[in-house]
Amino acid sequence: MAHSDSKVLVLGALAGVAGIGLAVACYQGFKMRRRASMPAQYLYHNNELATGMMFVDSPGLPGPQVEVLHRLEALIQCVSELKEEMKALKNAIPVVHGQVSEELGGGDRTDARRAAAPHRNTPTRRKRAAGSIAGAIGGGRSSEEAESEGGYITALTDSDEEEQSNDEQWEERQDTTNKLADLLETIDSLHQGTEAEKRESLCILTARREEFVQNSTFLWRLIRAYCDVHDISSTLEEKKELAETGKQVGEEAVALNPTCAESHQWYAIMCGILARIDTMQNKIKNGYIFKDHLDKAIELKPEDPMSYYLLGRWCYAVAQLSWIERKVAAALFGEPPSASIEDALANFLKAEEIHQGYSKLNYAFLAKCYRDLGHREKARKMFEAACSMQAVSKEDEEAQKELELLFPELQV
C-alpha cells in the first residue's frame, strides 16, 4: 500500500476511536448513575469492585439493556487494545523515519534510486500525499511529525524525478540508435545498387548529416557515398568537387573517432583519388596521407582484405614513380616514398589469403606483379582467374582494361 494511503487509514482509525470514545463516555456515565441507585451488595463483592459482567447480570435490568451492556463491555476492551496499538505505532514512526533517512543519505545513489523505484509517485499521488499531510495536521498531529513525513515524500519525489529524467534520456538515445540502424541498413543496400541508387544514397546522407554528425559510423558511410558518386560522375570538375568534399568529411570522421578503422580507410581512399587528379605537389602530399591512414586502418582492423588491396595499389604506384617525381618528393618532404613490386605483391597476396577471390582487380594486379618479376606461369594463372570473374562494377571494368593490356604479353 502506498505511504499516503496508509496515513489515510491511520487518520480514519483515529476518527473511529474518537467516535467510540464518545460512546464509551456515555456508557460510563450511565453506569455510574446505575451504580448510585443500586444496593451496596450488588456493587461490591469481597471488598472488591464488581466487574462489568457482575453488574450487567444484576437483577432489575430488562433483557435488551443487558445485551447492549454486554456489547459495550466488549467494545471497551477492543478500544483499549486499539489505543495501545495506536500509541505503539505513533512511537515507531520517528524511528522508522530515521532509519530510512540514514539509508537514503549514506547509501549508494544508484541503490537509493533502485530502492525508491517501486514507490514512484505520479503527480496524482504526490497531490494526495500533500493532502494527507494537511489532514494529519488538521487531525491533531504535530507539525513536526507532518513536516517529517512531508520531507520524506519530497526526497522520494526528487529522486524519482531524476530517475524518470534518466529513463527519458535513455529512451531518447535508444530511439536515436534505432533510427540510425534503420538508416544505415538502407544506405548499405543502396551502396550495392544502381547508379541512381548511389546518388540517392548521397542525397539521403547529406540531408541527415546534421542529425548524426557526431556518429563515426554515419560519417564513414557519407565518405563512401561521395566516393561512389565520384566514380560514376562524367565531368572532371564534378569528380574533383566530390573528392574534396569527401576528404573534408574524412578529416572530421578520423578526428571524431580515431579508433574507427573504416573512417581511416575511406579517408585514405579519398586522398588517393585526389592524388590521381591533382597537381604533382598535392599528389605526393595526398600519397603520404593515404599511406599513414591506411596503415592505421590495418592496425585497427587487420583482417580487412580491402586495406591490403589498397596498400598493394599504393606500393605498386610508388614502385612506378618516375625520377622527377622522386626528386620532387625529396625536395618537399625530405625523402621520397619507398616501396617495391615485392611489397605490392605481398599485400595483394594477403588480401587473397584473407578472402579468396576477393576481387577481379586484385587478380589483375597479382598478374602484373608476377609479370614484372618474371614469373610468367604464375602471372598467367592469375590472369585466367581474373578473366573467370564477371565484371559487375566500375572497379571490374578497370580490371578488364588491365587484363586486355596484359593479354598480348602473356601469350606463349
C-alpha positions as CSV (number, residue, x, y, z in Angstrom):
1,M,0.0,0.0,0.0
2,A,1.3,3.5,-0.8
3,H,2.6,5.6,2.1
4,S,-0.2,8.3,1.7
5,D,-2.9,5.6,1.7
6,S,-1.5,4.2,4.9
7,K,-1.8,7.7,6.6
8,V,-5.4,8.0,5.4
9,L,-6.2,4.7,7.1
10,V,-4.5,5.8,10.3
11,L,-6.4,9.0,10.4
12,G,-9.6,7.1,9.8
13,A,-8.8,4.8,12.7
14,L,-8.2,7.8,14.9
15,A,-11.6,9.2,13.9
16,G,-13.2,5.9,14.7
17,V,-11.5,5.8,18.1
18,A,-12.8,9.3,18.8
19,G,-16.4,8.2,18.0
20,I,-16.1,5.1,20.0
21,G,-14.6,7.0,22.9
22,L,-17.7,9.2,22.9
23,A,-20.0,6.2,23.1
24,V,-17.8,4.8,26.0
25,A,-18.1,8.1,27.9
26,C,-21.9,8.0,27.6
27,Y,-21.9,4.3,28.7
28,Q,-19.7,5.1,31.7
29,G,-22.0,7.9,32.8
30,F,-24.9,5.7,32.5
31,K,-23.1,3.0,34.5
32,M,-22.2,5.4,37.3
33,R,-25.8,6.5,37.6
34,R,-27.0,2.9,37.8
35,R,-24.5,2.2,40.5
36,A,-25.7,5.2,42.5
37,S,-29.2,3.7,42.5
38,M,-28.3,0.0,43.2
39,P,-28.0,-1.6,46.6
40,A,-24.4,-1.9,48.0
41,Q,-24.4,-5.7,47.9
42,Y,-24.6,-5.6,44.1
43,L,-21.8,-3.1,43.8
44,Y,-19.2,-4.8,46.0
45,H,-18.1,-8.4,46.5
46,N,-15.4,-9.5,48.8
47,N,-14.4,-5.8,49.3
48,E,-13.5,-5.5,45.6
49,L,-15.2,-3.5,42.9
50,A,-17.6,-5.7,41.0
51,T,-16.8,-6.4,37.3
52,G,-18.9,-5.2,34.5
53,M,-20.2,-8.6,33.9
54,M,-21.5,-8.8,37.5
55,F,-23.1,-5.5,37.0
56,V,-25.0,-6.4,33.9
57,D,-26.1,-9.6,35.4
58,S,-27.6,-7.7,38.3
59,P,-31.4,-8.1,38.8
60,G,-33.7,-5.4,37.7
61,L,-32.4,-4.7,34.2
62,P,-34.5,-5.6,31.2
63,G,-33.1,-8.2,28.8
64,P,-32.4,-5.9,25.8
65,Q,-30.4,-3.5,28.0
66,V,-28.3,-6.4,29.4
67,E,-27.4,-7.4,25.8
68,V,-26.5,-3.8,24.9
69,L,-24.3,-3.5,28.0
70,H,-22.6,-6.8,27.1
71,R,-21.7,-5.4,23.7
72,L,-20.4,-2.2,25.2
73,E,-18.2,-4.0,27.6
74,A,-16.6,-6.0,24.6
75,L,-16.3,-2.7,22.7
76,I,-14.5,-1.0,25.6
77,Q,-11.9,-3.8,25.7
78,C,-11.3,-3.5,21.9
79,V,-10.9,0.2,22.2
80,S,-8.4,-0.1,25.0
81,E,-6.3,-2.5,22.9
82,L,-6.6,-0.3,19.8
83,K,-5.4,2.7,21.8
84,E,-2.3,0.7,22.9
85,E,-1.6,-0.3,19.3
86,M,-2.0,3.3,18.0
87,K,0.3,4.5,20.7
88,A,3.0,2.0,19.7
89,L,2.5,2.9,16.0
90,K,2.9,6.6,16.8
91,N,6.1,6.0,18.8
92,A,7.5,3.8,15.9
93,I,7.1,6.4,13.2
94,P,10.1,8.6,14.1
95,V,12.3,5.5,14.4
96,V,11.4,4.2,11.0
97,H,11.8,7.7,9.5
98,G,15.3,8.0,11.0
99,Q,16.3,4.6,9.6
100,V,15.0,5.5,6.1
101,S,16.7,8.9,6.1
102,E,20.0,7.2,7.2
103,E,19.8,4.7,4.4
104,L,19.0,7.3,1.7
105,G,21.7,9.6,2.9
106,G,24.5,7.1,3.5
107,G,23.9,4.5,0.8
108,D,24.9,4.5,-2.8
109,R,23.0,6.9,-5.0
110,T,22.1,4.2,-7.5
111,D,20.9,1.8,-4.8
112,A,18.8,4.5,-3.3
113,R,17.1,5.1,-6.6
114,R,16.5,1.4,-7.0
115,A,15.0,1.1,-3.6
116,A,12.7,4.0,-4.3
117,A,11.7,2.8,-7.7
118,P,8.7,0.6,-6.6
119,H,7.3,3.6,-4.7
120,R,7.4,6.0,-7.6
121,N,4.8,8.7,-7.2
122,T,2.8,10.0,-10.1
123,P,1.7,13.7,-9.9
124,T,-1.7,12.5,-8.7
125,R,-0.1,10.5,-5.8
126,R,2.0,13.5,-4.9
127,K,-1.0,15.7,-4.6
128,R,-2.7,13.0,-2.5
129,A,0.3,12.8,-0.2
130,A,0.3,16.5,0.3
131,G,-3.4,16.3,1.2
132,S,-2.6,13.6,3.7
133,I,0.0,15.8,5.4
134,A,-2.5,18.7,5.7
135,G,-5.1,16.2,7.0
136,A,-2.6,15.0,9.6
137,I,-2.1,18.5,10.9
138,G,-5.8,19.2,11.0
139,G,-6.4,15.8,12.8
140,G,-4.3,16.8,15.8
141,R,-0.9,15.5,14.8
142,S,2.1,17.7,15.5
143,S,3.5,19.9,12.8
144,E,7.0,18.3,13.3
145,E,5.6,14.9,12.5
146,A,3.8,16.2,9.4
147,E,6.9,18.0,8.2
148,S,9.0,14.9,8.8
149,E,6.8,12.7,6.7
150,G,6.4,15.5,4.1
151,G,10.2,15.8,3.9
152,Y,10.5,12.0,3.3
153,I,7.9,12.2,0.5
154,T,9.7,15.1,-1.1
155,A,13.0,13.2,-1.0
156,L,11.4,10.3,-2.8
157,T,9.8,12.6,-5.3
158,D,13.1,14.3,-6.2
159,S,14.9,11.0,-6.6
160,D,12.1,9.6,-8.7
161,E,12.0,12.7,-10.9
162,E,15.8,12.3,-11.5
163,E,15.4,8.7,-12.3
164,Q,12.4,9.5,-14.6
165,S,14.7,12.0,-16.4
166,N,17.4,9.4,-16.8
167,D,14.8,6.9,-18.2
168,E,13.6,9.5,-20.7
169,Q,17.2,10.3,-21.8
170,W,17.9,6.5,-22.2
171,E,14.7,6.1,-24.2
172,E,15.6,9.0,-26.4
173,R,19.1,7.6,-27.1
174,Q,17.6,4.2,-27.8
175,D,15.2,5.8,-30.3
176,T,18.1,7.6,-32.0
177,T,20.1,4.4,-32.1
178,N,17.2,2.6,-33.8
179,K,16.7,5.4,-36.3
180,L,20.4,5.3,-37.2
181,A,20.4,1.5,-37.5
182,D,17.5,1.6,-40.0
183,L,19.1,4.4,-41.9
184,L,22.4,2.6,-42.3
185,E,20.7,-0.6,-43.4
186,T,19.0,1.4,-46.2
187,I,22.3,3.1,-47.1
188,D,24.3,-0.1,-47.3
189,S,21.6,-1.6,-49.6
190,L,21.7,1.5,-51.9
191,H,25.5,1.2,-52.0
192,Q,25.2,-2.1,-53.7
193,G,22.6,-0.8,-56.2
194,T,22.5,1.1,-59.4
195,E,24.0,4.5,-60.2
196,A,20.7,6.2,-59.4
197,E,20.5,4.4,-56.1
198,K,24.1,5.5,-55.2
199,R,23.1,9.1,-56.0
200,E,20.0,8.7,-53.8
201,S,22.2,7.4,-51.0
202,L,24.4,10.5,-51.1
203,C,21.3,12.7,-51.1
204,I,19.8,10.9,-48.0
205,L,23.1,11.1,-46.1
206,T,23.7,14.8,-46.8
207,A,20.1,15.6,-45.7
208,R,20.6,13.7,-42.4
209,R,24.1,14.9,-41.7
210,E,23.3,17.5,-39.0
211,E,21.3,14.8,-37.2
212,F,24.1,12.3,-37.0
213,V,27.2,14.5,-37.4
214,Q,28.7,13.1,-34.2
215,N,28.5,9.5,-35.2
216,S,31.5,8.0,-37.0
217,T,29.6,5.0,-38.5
218,F,27.4,7.6,-40.2
219,L,30.3,9.7,-41.4
220,W,32.4,7.0,-43.0
221,R,29.4,5.9,-45.0
222,L,29.0,9.5,-46.1
223,I,32.6,9.4,-47.3
224,R,31.9,6.2,-49.2
225,A,28.8,7.7,-50.8
226,Y,31.0,10.6,-52.1
227,C,33.4,8.1,-53.5
228,D,30.6,6.1,-55.2
229,V,29.2,9.2,-56.9
230,H,32.7,10.3,-57.8
231,D,33.2,7.1,-59.7
232,I,30.0,7.4,-61.8
233,S,30.4,11.2,-62.5
234,S,31.1,12.2,-66.0
235,T,33.0,15.5,-65.6
236,L,36.4,16.2,-64.1
237,E,35.0,19.3,-62.3
238,E,32.3,17.3,-60.5
239,K,34.7,14.5,-59.7
240,K,37.2,16.9,-58.1
241,E,34.4,18.7,-56.1
242,L,33.1,15.3,-54.8
243,A,36.6,14.2,-53.8
244,E,37.5,17.4,-52.0
245,T,34.2,17.3,-50.1
246,G,34.6,13.7,-49.2
247,K,38.1,14.4,-48.0
248,Q,36.8,17.1,-45.6
249,V,34.2,14.7,-44.2
250,G,37.1,12.2,-43.8
251,E,39.1,14.7,-41.7
252,E,36.0,15.2,-39.5
253,A,35.5,11.4,-39.1
254,V,39.0,10.5,-38.0
255,A,39.1,13.4,-35.7
256,L,35.8,12.4,-34.1
257,N,36.7,8.8,-33.6
258,P,40.4,7.9,-34.2
259,T,39.7,4.2,-33.4
260,C,37.3,3.7,-36.3
261,A,39.1,1.7,-39.0
262,E,36.6,2.4,-41.7
263,S,36.9,6.1,-41.2
264,H,40.7,5.9,-41.7
265,Q,40.2,3.6,-44.7
266,W,37.7,5.7,-46.6
267,Y,39.6,8.9,-45.8
268,A,42.7,7.3,-47.3
269,I,40.7,6.4,-50.4
270,M,39.6,10.0,-50.9
271,C,43.2,11.1,-50.6
272,G,44.2,8.5,-53.2
273,I,41.5,9.8,-55.5
274,L,42.8,13.4,-55.2
275,A,46.3,12.1,-55.8
276,R,45.3,11.0,-59.3
277,I,43.6,14.2,-60.3
278,D,45.6,17.0,-58.5
279,T,48.9,18.7,-59.1
280,M,52.1,16.8,-58.6
281,Q,52.8,18.6,-55.3
282,N,49.3,17.7,-53.9
283,K,49.5,14.3,-55.5
284,I,52.6,13.5,-53.5
285,K,51.2,15.1,-50.3
286,N,48.0,13.1,-50.5
287,G,50.0,10.0,-51.2
288,Y,51.7,10.3,-47.8
289,I,48.4,10.9,-46.1
290,F,46.9,7.9,-47.9
291,K,49.7,5.6,-46.6
292,D,49.5,6.9,-43.0
293,H,45.8,6.4,-42.6
294,L,45.8,3.0,-44.5
295,D,48.4,1.8,-42.0
296,K,46.2,2.9,-39.2
297,A,43.2,1.1,-40.7
298,I,45.2,-2.1,-40.9
299,E,46.3,-1.7,-37.3
300,L,42.8,-1.3,-36.1
301,K,41.2,-3.9,-38.3
302,P,44.0,-6.3,-39.5
303,E,41.6,-8.8,-41.2
304,D,40.0,-6.5,-43.7
305,P,41.2,-7.6,-47.2
306,M,40.3,-4.2,-48.8
307,S,43.0,-2.4,-46.8
308,Y,45.7,-4.8,-48.0
309,Y,44.5,-4.5,-51.6
310,L,44.7,-0.7,-51.3
311,L,48.1,-0.8,-49.8
312,G,49.2,-3.1,-52.6
313,R,48.0,-0.5,-55.1
314,W,50.0,2.2,-53.2
315,C,53.1,0.2,-53.2
316,Y,52.8,-0.7,-56.9
317,A,52.2,3.0,-57.8
318,V,55.3,4.1,-55.7
319,A,57.4,1.5,-57.4
320,Q,56.4,3.0,-60.7
321,L,57.3,6.6,-59.8
322,S,59.5,8.5,-62.3
323,W,62.8,10.0,-61.4
324,I,61.4,13.5,-61.5
325,E,58.5,12.6,-59.2
326,R,61.0,11.1,-56.7
327,K,63.1,14.3,-56.8
328,V,60.0,16.5,-56.1
329,A,59.0,14.3,-53.2
330,A,62.5,14.5,-51.7
331,A,62.5,18.3,-52.1
332,L,59.1,18.7,-50.4
333,F,59.2,16.0,-47.7
334,G,62.9,15.2,-47.2
335,E,62.8,11.8,-48.6
336,P,60.6,10.1,-51.3
337,P,58.1,7.4,-50.5
338,S,59.7,3.9,-50.8
339,A,58.1,0.7,-51.9
340,S,58.8,-2.2,-54.3
341,I,57.0,-4.6,-56.6
342,E,57.7,-7.3,-53.9
343,D,55.9,-5.2,-51.3
344,A,52.9,-4.7,-53.6
345,L,52.8,-8.5,-54.3
346,A,52.9,-9.3,-50.6
347,N,49.8,-7.1,-49.9
348,F,47.8,-8.4,-52.9
349,L,48.5,-12.0,-51.7
350,K,47.5,-11.1,-48.2
351,A,44.1,-9.8,-49.5
352,E,43.7,-13.1,-51.3
353,E,44.7,-15.1,-48.2
354,I,42.0,-13.3,-46.1
355,H,39.3,-13.6,-48.8
356,Q,39.9,-16.0,-51.6
357,G,38.7,-14.5,-54.9
358,Y,38.5,-11.1,-53.2
359,S,38.1,-9.1,-56.5
360,K,38.8,-9.2,-60.2
361,L,41.1,-6.2,-59.9
362,N,43.2,-7.9,-57.2
363,Y,43.8,-10.8,-59.5
364,A,44.7,-8.5,-62.3
365,F,47.4,-6.7,-60.2
366,L,48.7,-10.1,-59.0
367,A,49.2,-11.0,-62.6
368,K,51.0,-7.6,-63.3
369,C,53.3,-8.1,-60.3
370,Y,54.3,-11.7,-61.3
371,R,54.8,-10.4,-64.9
372,D,57.1,-7.6,-63.7
373,L,59.1,-10.1,-61.5
374,G,59.4,-12.5,-64.5
375,H,57.1,-15.3,-63.2
376,R,55.1,-15.8,-66.4
377,E,53.3,-19.0,-65.3
378,K,52.1,-17.5,-62.1
379,A,51.1,-14.4,-64.0
380,R,49.1,-16.4,-66.5
381,K,47.4,-18.3,-63.7
382,M,46.3,-15.0,-62.0
383,F,45.2,-13.7,-65.4
384,E,43.0,-16.7,-66.0
385,A,41.5,-16.3,-62.5
386,A,40.7,-12.7,-63.2
387,C,39.1,-13.5,-66.6
388,S,36.8,-16.1,-64.9
389,M,35.1,-13.4,-62.8
390,Q,32.3,-11.3,-64.2
391,A,32.6,-7.5,-64.5
392,V,29.7,-6.0,-62.4
393,S,31.2,-2.7,-61.2
394,K,33.3,0.2,-62.2
395,E,36.3,-1.4,-60.5
396,D,35.7,-4.6,-62.5
397,E,35.6,-2.5,-65.7
398,E,39.0,-1.1,-64.7
399,A,40.3,-4.7,-64.1
400,Q,39.1,-5.7,-67.6
401,K,41.1,-2.9,-69.2
402,E,44.2,-4.1,-67.3
403,L,43.6,-7.6,-68.5
404,E,43.4,-6.5,-72.1
405,L,46.7,-4.8,-71.8
406,L,48.2,-8.0,-70.2
407,F,46.9,-10.4,-72.7
408,P,49.5,-9.9,-75.5
409,E,52.4,-10.1,-73.1
410,L,51.3,-13.4,-71.5
411,Q,50.9,-15.3,-74.8
412,V,53.4,-18.0,-75.4
